[in-house]
């Protein structure tokens, strides 16, 4: 028996969305961005454009009696030449804060990327629909977390009962910036990235500026964070600077100081946590850049390798070990005048014992089990008694 619904279409308005810093009206609907337009205009990098438009941590939040919800979306799916197809992006449904469903959307645009040559081809596709049915009757708060790793244009929201914006729960806002690991890499779904897991355990509202490949101490990212209302702030610095072989030690220290200065311009007394890189064996003592392992690609596997020369550390090339030492030094120096500044060694989130048990599958990115471990560890270190975010006033 097919159930029919008397659908109500609700306009997609900013008061229904959380976790985005900007919303762009497109020919199809609404495209959430995690960097504002001014920041996007200052960098023509395709990697950054792709990363910031993937809505990690962005969710629709509303209050309703509906028992059925449909969301029309236009996703952009990535395909890597020579690598098995990636699964469709995941949409997580939370009802009153608890995971109540997980679904995907067929169709969408396709972005085909050749890792060997760096070329990319975009092919348009049709709008898809995400459906959640069988929800319990009665008034409830509903959240639909958008795919953390798939650019997603929102086209239409339909329910079988009226929708209104959910009330502010009075939670503090945690603003976090980091690399693809913070973005979500190979997490199981948008509420299973380590920042989303840590935010749920900590009882805070997440704004996730994890930007795959693009945690590069960019001034426009610092200014975006400066201008974003937040109670708690963390920045995870390191792996992308080595990946990209972007700068030497001489430039790194002033860039970190400049980034932190900008954050403090907008958030002078907020708890600010600097997180150094988690363990990544290929780059602990070997500089970048990182590159795809072409031998693995020929076997249909995506793996990365370090291509730098360890001897070049003497000339200021960065490794994860060098970065950890320098971040610890910088925070120790600044904290003499900034009692709300803290540092966390990333190896306390994922270290040598973890690497032996749960190795990074492609050499760079954690899997779903490791995301959970990192999220639980971060929550335990940051949000509990004695942690820098302990007095969160949830």
C-alpha positions in Angstrom: 0.0 0.0 0.0 1.3 3.4 -1.0 1.0 6.2 1.5 -0.1 9.6 0.1 0.7 12.9 1.7 -0.8 16.3 1.5 2.5 18.1 0.9 3.3 21.6 2.2 6.2 23.3 0.5 8.2 25.6 2.8 10.4 28.3 1.3 14.1 27.7 2.0 15.1 30.7 4.1 18.2 31.5 6.2 16.4 31.0 9.5 16.0 27.3 8.6 19.8 26.8 8.1 22.7 26.5 10.6 26.4 26.1 10.0 26.7 28.1 6.8 28.4 31.6 6.6 26.8 32.5 3.3 23.8 31.5 1.1 23.9 31.9 -2.6 20.7 32.0 -4.7 21.2 29.9 -7.8 19.1 29.0 -10.8 18.0 25.9 -8.9 17.6 27.1 -5.4 20.0 27.8 -2.5 23.7 26.9 -2.3 25.2 27.0 1.2 28.8 28.3 1.5 31.1 27.9 4.4 33.1 31.0 3.4 31.6 34.4 2.7 31.5 35.9 -0.8 34.3 38.4 0.0 36.6 35.5 1.1 35.7 33.5 -2.0 36.5 36.4 -4.3 40.1 36.6 -2.9 41.2 33.1 -4.0 40.6 31.5 -7.4 41.8 28.1 -6.2 39.5 25.3 -7.4 40.3 23.0 -4.4 39.1 25.7 -2.0 36.0 26.5 -4.1 35.1 22.8 -4.0 35.8 22.4 -0.3 34.0 25.4 1.0 30.9 24.6 -1.0 30.7 21.1 0.5 28.4 21.7 3.5 30.2 19.9 6.3 28.3 20.8 9.5 25.5 22.6 7.6 22.0 21.5 8.5 18.4 22.4 8.1 16.8 22.8 11.5 13.0 23.2 12.0 10.1 22.4 14.4 7.2 20.4 13.0 4.5 17.8 13.6 5.4 16.2 10.2 5.6 12.5 9.8 7.2 12.7 6.3 9.8 15.0 4.9 11.2 15.4 1.4 14.1 17.5 0.3 14.9 18.1 -3.3 18.6 18.8 -3.9 21.1 19.1 -6.7 24.3 17.4 -5.5 27.7 17.5 -7.3 29.3 14.1 -7.0 33.0 13.5 -7.5 34.5 10.7 -9.6 38.2 10.0 -9.6 39.6 8.4 -12.8 40.8 4.9 -12.2 39.4 4.7 -8.7 36.2 2.8 -7.6 33.1 5.0 -7.5 32.5 7.0 -4.4 29.2 6.4 -2.6 26.5 9.0 -2.8 26.6 11.7 -0.2 24.8 10.9 3.0 21.9 13.0 4.6 21.5 12.4 8.3 18.1 13.0 10.0 18.0 13.9 13.7 14.8 14.1 15.7 15.1 15.8 19.0 18.9 15.4 18.8 18.9 11.7 18.0 19.8 10.0 14.7 16.6 8.8 13.3 17.4 8.1 9.6 20.1 8.2 7.0 19.5 8.6 3.2 21.0 9.7 -0.1 20.0 11.5 -3.2 20.3 10.1 -6.7 21.1 12.2 -9.8 23.1 15.4 -9.6 26.0 16.9 -11.4 29.3 14.9 -11.8 32.8 16.3 -11.4 35.4 13.9 -12.9 38.9 14.4 -11.5 42.1 12.9 -13.0 44.5 12.7 -10.1 47.4 11.9 -12.4 47.0 15.1 -14.6 45.0 17.4 -12.3 42.3 17.9 -14.9 38.6 18.1 -14.0 35.4 17.9 -16.1 32.0 19.0 -14.9 28.8 17.4 -16.3 25.3 18.6 -15.3 22.7 16.2 -14.0 19.1 16.1 -12.6 17.7 17.1 -9.2 17.3 14.3 -6.8 15.0 13.8 -3.7 15.8 12.7 -0.2 12.9 11.2 1.7 12.3 10.4 5.4 9.0 8.9 6.3 7.5 7.2 9.4 8.5 10.0 11.8 6.6 9.9 15.1 3.6 12.2 15.3 3.8 15.2 17.7 5.8 18.4 17.8 9.6 17.8 17.5 12.8 19.4 16.4 14.0 18.0 13.1 17.6 18.4 11.7 18.7 17.3 8.2 22.5 17.4 8.1 23.7 17.8 4.5 26.4 15.6 3.0 29.8 16.8 4.4 31.7 15.9 1.2 29.2 16.7 -1.6 28.4 20.2 -2.9 24.6 20.5 -2.4 22.2 23.0 -3.8 18.9 23.0 -1.9 15.9 23.1 -4.3 12.7 22.5 -2.2 11.5 21.3 1.2 8.2 19.5 1.5 6.5 18.2 4.7 3.0 16.8 5.5 2.6 19.4 8.3 3.6 23.0 8.7 7.2 23.9 9.5 8.6 26.7 11.7 12.2 27.6 12.6 13.5 25.8 15.7 14.0 27.9 18.9 17.6 28.7 20.0 18.6 26.2 22.6 20.9 28.6 24.3 24.0 26.5 23.5 27.4 28.1 22.9 28.7 28.2 19.4 32.0 26.3 18.6 33.8 27.6 15.6 36.4 25.2 14.2 38.9 25.4 11.3 41.0 22.6 10.0 42.0 20.4 7.0 40.1 17.6 5.2 40.3 15.6 8.5 38.2 18.3 10.2 36.1 18.6 7.0 35.2 14.9 7.4 37.4 13.0 4.9 36.1 9.4 5.1 33.6 9.7 7.9 30.4 7.6 7.7 28.1 10.6 7.5 27.7 14.3 8.3 27.0 13.7 12.0 29.9 11.2 12.2 32.7 13.6 11.3 35.0 14.1 14.4 33.9 17.7 14.9 30.2 16.8 14.7 30.7 14.0 17.2 32.7 16.2 19.5 30.1 19.0 19.3 27.3 16.5 20.2 29.2 15.2 23.2 30.1 18.7 24.3 26.6 20.1 23.9 27.5 23.0 21.6 26.4 24.3 18.2 29.0 23.6 15.5 30.3 25.9 12.8 32.7 23.7 10.9 35.3 25.5 8.7 37.2 22.3 8.0 38.3 22.9 4.4 39.8 19.9 2.6 43.2 20.8 1.3 42.8 24.4 2.3 43.8 24.9 6.0 46.6 27.2 4.8 46.6 30.1 7.2 44.8 32.2 4.6 44.1 35.7 5.8 40.6 35.7 4.3 39.7 32.6 6.4 41.0 34.3 9.5 38.9 37.4 8.7 35.8 35.1 8.1 36.3 33.6 11.5 36.9 37.0 13.1 33.5 38.1 11.9 31.6 35.0 12.8 29.8 35.0 16.2 31.4 32.3 18.3 31.9 31.5 22.0 34.6 28.8 21.5 37.2 28.6 18.8 39.7 26.1 17.6 42.2 26.0 14.7 43.9 22.8 13.6 47.1 23.7 11.8 49.7 21.7 9.9 49.0 18.9 7.5 47.9 21.0 4.5 50.9 23.3 4.8 53.1 20.2 4.4 50.8 18.7 1.7 51.1 21.8 -0.4 54.7 22.5 0.5 53.4 26.1 0.8 55.9 27.8 3.0 59.1 27.5 5.0 59.6 27.9 8.7 60.6 31.6 8.3 57.1 32.3 6.9 55.2 29.9 9.1 55.7 31.5 12.5 54.6 35.0 11.4 51.7 33.5 9.5 50.5 31.7 12.6 50.9 34.9 14.7 49.0 36.9 12.1 46.1 34.4 11.9 45.8 34.4 15.7 46.0 38.2 15.9 43.1 38.4 13.4 41.0 36.0 15.4 41.7 38.0 18.6 40.5 41.2 16.8 37.0 39.7 16.7 37.1 37.4 19.7 39.5 39.0 22.3 38.6 36.7 25.2 37.0 33.6 23.8 38.7 30.3 24.6 41.0 29.7 21.6 42.5 26.2 21.2 45.4 25.6 18.7 45.5 22.0 17.7 48.7 20.6 16.1 48.5 17.7 13.5 47.5 14.2 14.4 50.1 11.5 13.6 50.6 11.0 9.9 53.6 8.6 9.4 54.4 9.7 5.8 55.0 13.3 6.9 56.3 13.1 10.4 59.9 13.7 9.3 59.5 14.0 5.6 58.5 17.3 4.0 55.9 17.6 1.2 54.5 18.0 -1.2 52.1 15.0 -1.0 51.3 13.3 -4.2 49.1 10.4 -5.3 50.9 7.0 -5.5 50.6 6.3 -9.2 51.3 2.6 -8.6 48.4 2.3 -6.3 46.2 4.3 -8.7 47.1 1.8 -11.4 45.6 -0.9 -9.1 42.5 1.1 -8.5 43.6 2.4 -5.1 43.9 6.0 -3.9 47.0 6.4 -1.7 49.3 9.3 -1.0 53.1 9.5 -0.5 55.5 12.2 0.7 57.8 13.4 -2.1 60.1 15.8 -0.1 63.7 15.1 1.1 64.1 14.9 5.0 67.5 16.7 4.6 65.6 19.8 3.5 64.4 20.4 7.0 67.8 22.1 7.5 66.7 24.7 4.9 63.4 25.4 6.7 61.1 22.9 5.0 58.1 21.9 7.2 57.3 18.5 8.6 54.6 17.6 11.1 57.3 17.3 13.8 58.6 20.8 13.0 55.1 22.3 13.0 54.2 20.7 16.4 57.3 22.1 18.0 56.7 25.6 16.6 53.0 25.7 17.5 53.9 24.8 21.1 56.5 27.5 21.2 54.2 30.2 19.7 51.3 29.4 22.1 53.7 29.4 25.1 55.0 32.8 24.0 51.5 34.3 23.5 49.8 32.7 26.4 51.8 34.9 28.8 49.5 37.7 27.7 46.6 35.7 26.6 45.3 33.4 29.3 42.5 32.1 27.1 44.9 30.6 24.5 45.6 26.9 24.7 47.4 24.2 22.7 46.6 20.6 22.1 49.1 18.1 20.6 47.3 16.3 17.8 48.9 13.0 18.8 46.8 13.0 21.9 43.8 12.6 19.5 45.5 10.0 17.2 49.0 8.8 18.0 51.4 5.9 17.4 49.3 3.3 19.2 46.2 4.4 17.3 48.1 4.3 14.0 49.1 0.7 14.7 45.5 -0.3 15.4 43.7 2.0 12.9 46.2 3.0 10.2 45.2 5.8 7.8 43.8 3.9 4.8 45.2 6.2 2.1 48.2 7.5 4.1 46.5 10.8 5.0 42.9 10.5 6.0 41.2 8.7 8.9 38.4 6.2 8.4 35.0 6.2 10.1 36.2 4.4 13.2 39.1 6.8 13.6 36.8 9.8 13.3 34.8 8.5 16.2 37.9 8.0 18.3 39.2 11.5 17.5 35.8 13.1 18.2 35.5 11.3 21.6 39.1 12.1 22.5 38.6 15.8 21.6 35.4 16.0 23.6 37.1 14.4 26.6 40.1 16.8 26.4 38.4 20.0 25.5 34.9 20.0 27.0 35.3 18.2 30.3 36.5 19.6 33.6 39.9 21.2 33.3 39.6 21.5 29.5 39.8 24.8 27.6 36.1 24.6 26.6 34.8 23.2 30.0 32.9 26.2 31.0 30.6 26.1 28.0 27.4 27.1 29.7 25.2 24.8 27.6 
